[in-house]
Amino acid sequence: MSPITTERLSLLPPDLLTYGMLFLGPSDLGFHLDISVPDVLSEFGNEPFHYVYARIGKDPSEGPWWLYLFIHREQRALVGIGGYKGKPDEQGVVEIGYEIYEPYRNQGLATEAAQGLIRWAFEHPEVTLVKAHTLAEENASVKVLRHCGMTFTDAFEDPDDGALWQWQLSRPTR
């Protein structure tokens, strides 16, 4: 699987070997990819990595529809993670998510990564809509999604995450 390339970033979908290095720890992952890697890879812990690893272990075709490592090419550093929450559904909808590490925030990297994920999704004819969720408050993620052209579509209560806002962007018409 090839990375998604943006102006400053390579969004790398890990292969099974790279997942193995990720599970061994940040120093092993950094050595494997020849980049600097922070001590903590996600504020959500390692459980999502294990979930995705199991999914793509069963069906490697799902690989591009899950996790990406956001690598700053010039700095040779892992600056965040994100990706999709699975393959497009029956209606052609995919959901994106992203996390930029503290030292790299407020540099436009989240917007750049989200735009790359959106662009790549729409390169697949089966994708008709990209959506995302944020906490139900004005915050940096809301700003990112607005910069990406997404529009607010719904507010709802999630049993695990509380009040959320939904955002979406339809496939551009030609």
MINUBA-802461 format. One record per atom (N, C-alpha, C, O, CB): residue in one letter; y, x, z. Coordinates in steps of 0.02 Angstrom, whole numbers, padded with zeros to 5 digits, always signed. Glycine has a CB too. Layout:
# MINUBA-802461
aYXZ ...
END
This chain:
# MINUBA-802461
m-00059+00043+00000 m+00000+00000+00000 m+00062+00045+00000 m+00066+00093+00038 m+00000-00049+00062 s+00107+00029-00042 s+00169+00068-00048 s+00221+00042+00002 s+00222-00017+00019 s+00196+00065-00119 p+00265+00087+00024 p+00319+00065+00068 p+00371+00024+00029 p+00378+00030-00032 p+00352+00125+00102 i+00406-00017+00066 i+00466-00051+00040 i+00523-00001+00050 i+00533+00023+00105 i+00480-00121+00076 t+00560+00013-00003 t+00613+00063+00002 t+00681+00028+00000 t+00694-00014-00043 t+00607+00114-00055 t+00725+00047+00046 t+00794+00025+00047 t+00838+00087+00042 t+00813+00142+00032 t+00810-00018+00111 e+00902+00078+00048 e+00948+00134+00041 e+00930+00193+00087 e+00928+00250+00064 e+01019+00112+00055 r+00918+00178+00151 r+00904+00232+00199 r+00835+00231+00228 r+00813+00279+00260 r+00953+00228+00255 l+00799+00177+00218 l+00735+00167+00253 l+00675+00164+00206 l+00681+00145+00148 l+00739+00103+00293 s+00619+00184+00233 s+00554+00168+00204 s+00519+00123+00254 s+00508+00142+00311 s+00511+00234+00189 l+00502+00063+00232 l+00466+00015+00274 l+00392+00025+00257 l+00368+00001+00205 l+00490-00059+00262 l+00356+00060+00301 l+00288+00081+00287 l+00237+00033+00318 l+00237+00024+00379 l+00277+00151+00314 p+00194+00002+00277 p+00140-00038+00304 p+00084+00009+00326 p+00055+00044+00284 p+00114-00091+00253 p+00067+00011+00390 p+00016+00059+00413 p-00053+00044+00385 p-00073-00014+00379 p+00013+00059+00489 d-00088+00097+00367 d-00159+00089+00350 d-00198+00095+00415 d-00170+00106+00468 d-00182+00143+00297 l-00264+00087+00411 l-00305+00087+00472 l-00301+00153+00508 l-00302+00154+00570 l-00378+00070+00455 l-00297+00209+00472 l-00290+00275+00504 l-00225+00279+00543 l-00223+00304+00599 l-00294+00331+00452 t-00171+00254+00513 t-00106+00256+00547 t-00106+00212+00610 t-00076+00229+00660 t-00050+00233+00500 y-00141+00154+00606 y-00149+00114+00667 y-00186+00153+00721 y-00167+00150+00779 y-00187+00048+00651 g-00237+00190+00701 g-00274+00231+00748 g-00228+00280+00784 g-00233+00290+00844 g-00330+00267+00714 m-00184+00312+00746 m-00137+00359+00775 m-00087+00323+00821 m-00069+00349+00874 m-00099+00398+00720 l-00066+00264+00801 l-00021+00223+00841 l-00053+00208+00909 l-00019+00211+00961 l-00002+00157+00804 f-00118+00192+00909 f-00152+00175+00971 f-00162+00236+01015 f-00165+00230+01077 f-00219+00143+00956 l-00166+00296+00985 l-00172+00357+01025 l-00108+00373+01061 l-00109+00403+01116 l-00193+00415+00980 g-00051+00354+01032 g+00013+00366+01065 g+00066+00390+01018 g+00052+00411+00961 g+00004+00415+01121 p+00129+00387+01041 p+00185+00405+00999 p+00182+00476+00971 p+00201+00488+00913 p+00249+00398+01038 s+00159+00524+01011 s+00157+00593+00985 s+00106+00600+00929 s+00118+00636+00881 s+00140+00643+01042 d+00049+00566+00934 d-00001+00568+00881 d+00025+00533+00818 d+00014+00558+00762 d-00067+00536+00904 l+00058+00477+00827 l+00087+00442+00770 l+00140+00485+00736 l+00143+00489+00675 l+00116+00374+00791 g+00183+00516+00777 g+00235+00559+00749 g+00206+00618+00712 g+00231+00635+00658 g+00280+00583+00805 f+00155+00649+00739 f+00122+00706+00706 f+00091+00683+00640 f+00098+00717+00589 f+00068+00738+00751 h+00057+00626+00641 h+00023+00599+00582 h+00073+00585+00525 h+00059+00600+00467 h-00014+00535+00600 l+00131+00557+00543 l+00180+00539+00492 l+00235+00592+00482 l+00276+00586+00437 l+00213+00473+00510 d+00234+00644+00523 d+00284+00697+00521 d+00355+00670+00531 d+00401+00684+00493 d+00280+00735+00454 i+00361+00629+00584 i+00425+00600+00603 i+00432+00600+00679 i+00382+00609+00714 i+00432+00528+00574 s+00493+00588+00703 s+00501+00578+00775 s+00488+00504+00790 s+00506+00460+00752 s+00573+00599+00799 v+00456+00492+00847 v+00435+00425+00866 v+00455+00414+00939 v+00442+00458+00981 v+00358+00414+00857 p+00486+00357+00955 p+00505+00345+01025 p+00443+00333+01069 p+00389+00320+01044 p+00552+00284+01030 d+00453+00339+01134 d+00398+00331+01181 d+00372+00259+01183 d+00312+00248+01195 d+00420+00351+01250 v+00416+00210+01171 v+00396+00139+01172 v+00407+00112+01101 v+00462+00115+01074 v+00438+00098+01225 l+00353+00085+01071 l+00357+00061+01002 l+00381-00010+00996 l+00406-00030+00943 l+00290+00068+00970 s+00374-00049+01049 s+00398-00119+01045 s+00411-00146+01115 s+00375-00132+01162 s+00346-00163+01009 e+00464-00185+01120 e+00479-00218+01184 e+00426-00271+01199 e+00424-00297+01255 e+00549-00249+01182 f+00384-00287+01151 f+00332-00337+01160 f+00264-00306+01177 f+00213-00341+01180 f+00325-00379+01096 g+00262-00240+01189 g+00201-00207+01207 g+00157-00192+01146 g+00179-00199+01089 g+00162-00248+01257 n+00095-00172+01159 n+00050-00154+01105 n+00004-00210+01082 n-00031-00203+01032 n+00007-00097+01127 e+00005-00267+01117 e-00040-00322+01098 e-00031-00344+01025 e-00081-00354+00991 e-00027-00381+01144 p+00032-00351+01000 p+00038-00370+00929 p+00006-00320+00881 p-00020-00339+00829 p+00112-00378+00911 f+00009-00255+00898 f-00022-00205+00854 f-00098-00214+00851 f-00128-00209+00798 f-00005-00134+00879 h-00128-00228+00909 h-00201-00239+00911 h-00220-00302+00872 h-00271-00303+00838 h-00225-00244+00984 y-00179-00354+00878 y-00192-00416+00842 y-00192-00404+00766 y-00238-00425+00731 y-00140-00470+00860 v-00139-00370+00742 v-00133-00358+00670 v-00189-00311+00646 v-00218-00322+00593 v-00064-00327+00654 y-00204-00260+00685 y-00258-00214+00668 y-00324-00252+00658 y-00359-00239+00609 y-00266-00160+00723 a-00339-00298+00702 a-00400-00338+00696 a-00398-00382+00634 a-00448-00389+00599 a-00410-00382+00759 r-00340-00410+00620 r-00333-00453+00560 r-00346-00414+00496 r-00385-00436+00454 r-00264-00486+00558 i-00313-00357+00489 i-00321-00320+00427 i-00388-00284+00424 i-00412-00267+00370 i-00263-00270+00418 g-00418-00272+00482 g-00486-00245+00482 g-00536-00293+00452 g-00583-00273+00418 g-00508-00227+00554 k-00525-00358+00463 k-00568-00410+00434 k-00550-00425+00362 k-00594-00438+00321 k-00562-00474+00475 d-00485-00422+00345 d-00463-00438+00277 d-00405-00391+00258 d-00347-00406+00271 d-00440-00512+00272 p-00422-00333+00228 p-00370-00284+00210 p-00314-00312+00165 p-00259-00284+00163 p-00401-00226+00177 s-00328-00366+00128 s-00276-00395+00084 s-00218-00423+00124 s-00165-00435+00097 s-00306-00449+00040 e-00228-00434+00190 e-00174-00459+00232 e-00126-00404+00253 e-00071-00419+00277 e-00203-00492+00294 g-00144-00341+00243 g-00104-00285+00265 g-00030-00289+00250 g+00011-00280+00294 g-00130-00223+00236 p-00012-00303+00187 p+00060-00305+00171 p+00098-00364+00202 p+00159-00366+00200 p+00068-00308+00096 w+00062-00411+00231 w+00094-00470+00259 w+00098-00468+00335 w+00102-00520+00368 w+00057-00533+00238 w+00098-00407+00363 w+00104-00401+00435 w+00154-00347+00453 w+00213-00353+00438 w+00036-00386+00466 l+00131-00294+00484 l+00175-00244+00515 l+00201-00192+00466 l+00167-00171+00419 l+00139-00210+00571 y+00264-00172+00477 y+00295-00115+00441 y+00328-00070+00493 y+00358-00094+00541 y+00347-00140+00388 l+00323-00006+00482 l+00358+00044+00522 l+00422+00061+00484 l+00419+00079+00426 l+00314+00108+00536 f+00480+00055+00517 f+00544+00069+00486 f+00562+00142+00496 f+00580+00163+00551 f+00600+00022+00514 i+00555+00181+00443 i+00566+00253+00447 i+00632+00271+00413 i+00641+00257+00354 i+00507+00293+00416 h+00677+00302+00450 h+00740+00328+00422 h+00723+00392+00385 h+00704+00442+00416 h+00795+00339+00478 r+00729+00391+00319 r+00706+00449+00280 r+00745+00512+00295 r+00715+00565+00305 r+00712+00433+00205 e+00811+00509+00298 e+00851+00569+00309 e+00840+00598+00379 e+00834+00659+00386 e+00925+00553+00300 q+00836+00555+00429 q+00827+00578+00498 q+00753+00591+00516 q+00739+00619+00569 q+00856+00528+00546 r+00707+00571+00472 r+00635+00579+00485 r+00617+00550+00553 r+00586+00583+00595 r+00615+00655+00481 a+00639+00487+00563 a+00630+00455+00628 a+00608+00383+00620 a+00629+00348+00574 a+00695+00458+00669 l+00563+00361+00665 l+00545+00291+00669 l+00602+00255+00705 l+00615+00270+00764 l+00476+00280+00705 v+00636+00209+00671 v+00695+00177+00700 v+00683+00105+00720 v+00725+00073+00751 v+00753+00181+00651 g+00624+00079+00702 g+00608+00010+00719 g+00543-00012+00687 g+00510+00026+00652 g+00665-00037+00698 i+00526-00075+00700 i+00466-00105+00672 i+00482-00176+00652 i+00532-00204+00674 i+00407-00102+00722 g+00440-00205+00612 g+00449-00275+00593 g+00399-00293+00539 g+00349-00259+00529 g+00520-00288+00570 g+00415-00346+00504 g+00373-00367+00450 g+00368-00442+00446 g+00416-00479+00458 g+00304-00337+00456 y+00308-00464+00429 y+00294-00535+00418 y+00245-00560+00471 y+00211-00521+00503 y+00267-00548+00347 k+00243-00626+00479 k+00195-00655+00525 k+00138-00687+00486 k+00118-00744+00498 k+00230-00709+00570 g+00111-00648+00439 g+00054-00670+00400 g+00072-00685+00328 g+00130-00684+00308 g+00023-00730+00431 k+00020-00699+00289 k+00027-00715+00218 k+00068-00780+00210 k+00076-00818+00257 k-00043-00723+00185 p+00093-00791+00149 p+00128-00855+00136 p+00081-00914+00150 p+00022-00912+00135 p+00154-00858+00063 d+00109-00967+00179 d+00069-01027+00192 d+00062-01067+00127 d+00083-01045+00074 d+00101-01070+00248 e+00032-01126+00131 e+00019-01168+00073 e+00082-01188+00036 e+00081-01201-00024 e-00019-01230+00094 q+00139-01191+00072 q+00203-01208+00041 q+00240-01146+00016 q+00295-01152-00011 q+00246-01247+00090 g+00211-01087+00025 g+00243-01025+00003 g+00294-00998+00052 g+00340-00962+00032 g+00276-01037-00063 v+00287-01015+00116 v+00334-00993+00167 v+00307-00932+00204 v+00249-00931+00224 v+00349-01051+00216 v+00350-00882+00214 v+00334-00825+00256 v+00389-00819+00309 v+00446-00839+00298 v+00327-00759+00215 e+00370-00790+00365 e+00419-00779+00418 e+00426-00704+00430 e+00376-00667+00432 e+00398-00815+00484 i+00488-00682+00438 i+00501-00611+00452 i+00523-00603+00525 i+00547-00649+00557 i+00555-00583+00405 g+00514-00542+00549 g+00538-00522+00615 g+00553-00448+00613 g+00526-00412+00570 g+00487-00540+00671 y+00594-00424+00659 y+00613-00354+00658 y+00638-00334+00727 y+00661-00375+00767 y+00667-00340+00605 e+00633-00269+00740 e+00656-00240+00803 e+00682-00170+00787 e+00646-00129+00760 e+00599-00238+00858 i+00745-00157+00803 i+00774-00091+00793 i+00783-00060+00862 i+00806-00093+00909 i+00843-00095+00755 y+00763+00003+00869 y+00768+00037+00933 y+00841+00051+00952 y+00883+00063+00909 y+00728+00103+00931 e+00853+00048+01016 e+00921+00053+01044 e+00965+00107+01013 e+01022+00092+00994 e+00917+00065+01118 p+00942+00169+01006 p+00987+00221+00980 p+01009+00210+00907 p+01056+00241+00883 p+00953+00289+00985 y+00975+00164+00872 y+00989+00154+00801 y+01023+00086+00786 y+01033+00069+00729 y+00924+00159+00762 r+01039+00050+00839 r+01071-00015+00830 r+01144-00007+00809 r+01174+00046+00818 r+01066-00057+00894 n+01171-00060+00781 n+01241-00063+00759 n+01257-00013+00704 n+01312+00013+00700 n+01288-00051+00818 q+01207+00001+00662 q+01216+00045+00605 q+01197+00010+00540 q+01196+00042+00487 q+01174+00109+00614 g+01183-00055+00543 g+01163-00092+00484 g+01090-00086+00465 g+01069-00110+00413 g+01205-00071+00426 l+01051-00052+00507 l+00981-00041+00489 l+00939-00105+00494 l+00893-00114+00454 l+00951+00011+00535 a+00954-00149+00541 a+00917-00212+00545 a+00930-00255+00483 a+00884-00284+00455 a+00937-00252+00609 t+00992-00258+00462 t+01009-00295+00401 t+00974-00265+00341 t+00946-00301+00300 t+01085-00297+00390 e+00976-00200+00336 e+00944-00165+00280 e+00868-00179+00279 e+00840-00192+00226 e+00957-00090+00284 a+00836-00175+00337 a+00764-00187+00341 a+00749-00260+00324 a+00703-00274+00285 a+00738-00170+00412 a+00787-00307+00352 a+00775-00378+00338 a+00785-00393+00264 a+00746-00430+00235 a+00822-00422+00381 q+00837-00364+00234 q+00848-00374+00162 q+00789-00347+00121 q+00769-00378+00072 q+00913-00341+00140 g+00763-00289+00142 g+00705-00262+00107 g+00644-00307+00112 g+00608-00317+00063 g+00688-00194+00134 l+00632-00334+00172 l+00576-00380+00182 l+00584-00443+00140 l+00536-00467+00110 l+00569-00398+00256 i+00645-00470+00139 i+00659-00530+00099 i+00649-00516+00025 i+00616-00555-00010 i+00731-00556+00113 r+00677-00461+00001 r+00671-00444-00070 r+00598-00437-00089 r+00577-00463-00141 r+00709-00378-00085 w+00559-00401-00048 w+00489-00390-00064 w+00450-00456-00065 w+00408-00467-00108 w+00457-00342-00013 a+00465-00500-00017 a+00431-00565-00015 a+00443-00604-00079 a+00397-00633-00107 a+00454-00606+00046 f+00506-00604-00102 f+00522-00643-00162 f+00497-00610-00226 f+00501-00640-00280 f+00597-00653-00166 e+00473-00549-00222 e+00441-00518-00280 e+00372-00549-00293 e+00341-00536-00345 e+00434-00441-00270 h+00348-00588-00246 h+00283-00622-00251 h+00296-00695-00269 h+00325-00732-00230 h+00242-00616-00185 p+00273-00716-00328 p+00289-00783-00353 p+00268-00840-00307 p+00298-00894-00309 p+00258-00793-00419 e+00217-00828-00265 e+00195-00881-00220 e+00243-00894-00162 e+00239-00945-00129 e+00127-00864-00193 v+00289-00847-00150 v+00337-00855-00095 v+00397-00896-00119 v+00431-00877-00166 v+00360-00785-00067 t+00408-00951-00086 t+00463-00996-00104 t+00519-00995-00052 t+00576-01013-00067 t+00438-01066-00113 l+00502-00974+00010 l+00551-00978+00064 l+00535-00924+00116 l+00477-00914+00133 l+00552-01048+00096 v+00587-00891+00141 v+00579-00844+00196 v+00616-00873+00256 v+00673-00896+00250 v+00607-00772+00176 k+00583-00872+00313 k+00615-00898+00374 k+00613-00846+00429 k+00577-00797+00425 k+00581-00963+00397 a+00653-00858+00480 a+00656-00815+00539 a+00678-00857+00598 a+00707-00911+00589 a+00703-00754+00528 h+00665-00832+00658 h+00687-00866+00719 h+00727-00818+00762 h+00713-00758+00764 h+00626-00894+00759 t+00776-00845+00797 t+00815-00806+00845 t+00819-00846+00910 t+00805-00906+00911 t+00886-00789+00817 l+00839-00813+00963 l+00857-00850+01023 l+00915-00896+01005 l+00953-00882+00959 l+00876-00802+01082 a+00921-00951+01040 a+00972-01001+01025 a+01040-00980+01054 a+01066-01011+01100 a+00952-01071+01053 e+01067-00926+01026 e+01132-00901+01048 e+01159-00855+00994 e+01122-00826+00954 e+01126-00863+01116 e+01225-00848+00993 e+01255-00800+00947 e+01237-00731+00972 e+01254-00712+01028 e+01334-00810+00943 n+01203-00693+00929 n+01182-00625+00948 n+01177-00582+00885 n+01192-00605+00830 n+01115-00627+00987 a+01155-00520+00894 a+01150-00474+00838 a+01101-00498+00784 a+01114-00490+00725 a+01128-00405+00863 s+01046-00529+00804 s+00998-00553+00755 s+01027-00610+00712 s+01013-00614+00652 s+00934-00578+00790 v+01067-00652+00743 v+01100-00705+00704 v+01145-00674+00652 v+01147-00697+00594 v+01140-00752+00751 k+01182-00624+00672 k+01227-00589+00625 k+01188-00558+00568 k+01208-00563+00510 k+01268-00535+00662 v+01131-00527+00584 v+01089-00497+00532 v+01067-00549+00482 v+01073-00539+00421 v+01028-00462+00564 l+01041-00605+00506 l+01014-00657+00462 l+01069-00688+00419 l+01058-00703+00361 l+00979-00711+00502 r+01128-00697+00447 r+01184-00722+00407 r+01202-00672+00352 r+01216-00692+00295 r+01246-00735+00452 h+01203-00607+00368 h+01217-00556+00318 h+01164-00556+00262 h+01179-00538+00205 h+01219-00486+00351 c+01104-00578+00278 c+01051-00581+00228 c+01053-00646+00187 c+01012-00656+00143 c+00983-00575+00263 g+01101-00690+00202 g+01107-00752+00165 g+01067-00809+00193 g+01063-00862+00161 g+01088-00741+00095 m+01037-00800+00251 m+00998-00854+00281 m+01045-00906+00312 m+01100-00890+00333 m+00949-00826+00334 t+01021-00968+00313 t+01060-01021+00343 t+01021-01052+00401 t+00960-01055+00401 t+01078-01075+00290 f+01059-01076+00450 f+01030-01110+00509 f+01001-01176+00486 f+01033-01213+00448 f+01084-01121+00564 t+00939-01191+00508 t+00907-01253+00487 t+00881-01296+00544 t+00870-01356+00534 t+00850-01238+00441 d+00873-01267+00604 d+00843-01307+00657 d+00852-01272+00725 d+00856-01211+00729 d+00768-01320+00643 a+00855-01313+00777 a+00854-01288+00846 a+00796-01324+00880 a+00787-01384+00872 a+00923-01302+00884 f+00756-01286+00917 f+00698-01316+00950 f+00679-01276+01012 f+00703-01221+01022 f+00639-01321+00901 e+00637-01306+01051 e+00612-01275+01113 e+00541-01249+01100 e+00497-01287+01082 e+00613-01325+01172 d+00531-01184+01110 d+00465-01153+01103 d+00435-01147+01173 d+00470-01125+01219 d+00470-01084+01067 p+00372-01166+01182 p+00342-01163+01249 p+00341-01092+01279 p+00343-01084+01340 p+00272-01190+01247 d+00337-01041+01236 d+00334-00972+01261 d+00402-00938+01263 d+00417-00900+01309 d+00288-00931+01218 d+00444-00952+01213 d+00507-00915+01206 d+00569-00954+01225 d+00624-00926+01226 d+00514-00892+01136 g+00563-01018+01240 g+00621-01058+01258 g+00658-01083+01197 g+00629-01096+01144 g+00669-01017+01301 a+00724-01091+01205 a+00765-01119+01152 a+00772-01070+01094 a+00792-01012+01104 a+00835-01138+01179 l+00755-01093+01034 l+00758-01051+00974 l+00797-01085+00918 l+00802-01146+00916 l+00688-01033+00950 w+00824-01044+00874 w+00855-01067+00812 w+00812-01044+00754 w+00785-00988+00755 w+00929-01042+00805 q+00806-01087+00703 q+00770-01068+00643 q+00820-01056+00586 q+00869-01092+00579 q+00719-01123+00623 w+00805-01005+00546 w+00845-00985+00489 w+00801-00981+00428 w+00741-00968+00434 w+00881-00917+00502 q+00830-00994+00369 q+00789-00988+00309 q+00830-00971+00248 q+00891-00980+00246 q+00751-01053+00297 l+00794-00946+00198 l+00823-00928+00134 l+00772-00947+00081 l+00715-00925+00082 l+00843-00852+00129 s+00794-00988+00034 s+00749-01009-00021 s+00751-00957-00077 s+00798-00918-00084 s+00770-01077-00050 r+00697-00957-00116 r+00693-00911-00173 r+00755-00921-00218 r+00772-00977-00235 r+00627-00924-00215 p+00787-00867-00236 p+00845-00873-00280 p+00824-00902-00347 p+00771-00887-00374 p+00879-00805-00290 t+00866-00944-00374 t+00854-00972-00441 t+00884-00926-00493 t+00934-00893-00481 t+00883-01044-00448 r+00853-00924-00549 r+00876-00879-00602 r+00914-00916-00654 r+00938-00886-00702 r+00819-00841-00634 
END
